[in-house]
Amino acid sequence: MYPVVLMLHSVLRWLVLVAAAAVLFAAFRGWLGRRPWRTLDDRLGLIYTSLMDTQLLVGLLLYIFLSPRTTAFFANGFQASPGDPQSLFFAVEHIFTMLVAVVLAHVGRALSRRAAADAGKHTRAALWYGLSVLALLAGIPWPFLAYGRPWNPFWMLGL
C-alpha cells in the first residue's frame, strides 16, 4: 500500500504546483493590472486550497502510518539516525513547511475573499498565495537534494 499512496502523493505534487502557478498568475495579473476580481479568481483559490488539503491528507497518511522513514523516526524516540538526513527531512522539515504552506494558502483565500475592494482582494491573494508557494517550494524533496524524489511521479512503477 505504501508505494501506491506515495505515488499518489507524488502525482498530487504536480497538480498542486500547476494550481499554484495558476493562482499566482491570476493574483499578480489582477493586482498589477488593476483588474476586477472575478469568479475565476475565487475558484482558482478554491482549487489551490482544495488540492493542498488533499495533498496534506495523503501526506498525513504516509507520515503517520505508512512511511518506513517516519515510523522509524518515531520508534527511535524522535531521533534521526546518524548520517541519515532523509529521516530528519521527512519527519520534521517536510511536514512543518507543508503545514505552513497549507495554513498560508487558507489565510490568503479567507483574507482575499473578505477584502472590500477588488484591488485589495488581488493584493492579499498575491501576498498570501505567494508566501504559501514559497513554503511549498522549500518543503518539496526536489530530485537534486540528497533525499529528493525523482521528477517522474511514476518512478516506483519503473515507468
NORWOFEN-V436707 format. One line per field, one symbol per residue. ss: DSSP state (H for helix, E for strand, L for the rest). psi: psi as a letter, one per 20 degrees, with the letter a starting at -180 (. if undefined). burial: + if it has 9 or more other C-alpha atoms within 8 Angstrom, else -. A space follows every 10 residues. Layout:
# NORWOFEN-V436707
ss->???
psi->???
burial->???
This chain:
# NORWOFEN-V436707
ss->LHHHHHHHHH HHHHHHHHHH HHHHHHHHHH HHLLLLLLHH HHHHHHHHHH HHHHHHHHHH HHHHHHLHHH HHHHHLLLLL LLLLHHHHHH HHHHHHHHHH HHHHHHHHHH HHHHLLLHHH HHHHHHHHHH HHHHHHHHHL LLLLLLLLLL LLLLHHHLL
psi->hghghggghh ghghgghghg gghgggghgg ghjlqqprhh gghhhggghg hggghggghh ggghhhphgh hhghhjlkpq ppjniggggh hfgghghhgg ggghghgggg hhhiqgqggh ggggggghhg hghggghhip mqhiqhjrqq hoikhhij.
burial->----++++++ +++-++--++ -+++-+++++ +---+-+--- ++-++++++- +++-++-++- ++++-++-++ +-++-----+ ----++++++ +-+++-++++ +++++++++- ++--+--+++ ++++++++++ ++++++--+- +++---++-- --+++----
